[in-house]
Amino acid sequence: MNRNKMMMTALGLGAAYLMRNKESRDKLKGQFNDFAGTAKTGGNRQATASNNKKGGMLTNFFS
């Protein structure tokens, strides 16, 4: 029970930090978009870059 409480506290603190810090949100969003693009294209970085310009997996969530 105590472990779950600590995990939820850490998650809440991380979410609060991301809500206040735009640079961190943008960095995390870029990492998720790169990961999603790499998974879809099998490692093709050029395709990943074009996906990021259009908006990626978390664009609506972090905007």
Steps between C-alpha positions, in 0.01 A plus 500: 500500500778742591680429172189594297464823695863595430459419130187714471672786685794487259262493204309799635818700561624422149169607348504823702854573381405442137196727534721787614805448276434542125855406394471166681158435344637569153803278560284212625258545211791483255629182660159333477461611138847369411424168669162466327647595163792259536265217596277566197781542246740239631772753578473734200598838652398706195142375525504577873596861434211544256258349755611754762424791265141381453447433867554180679340265741477745791454832316140548612578388854784748562369795298 
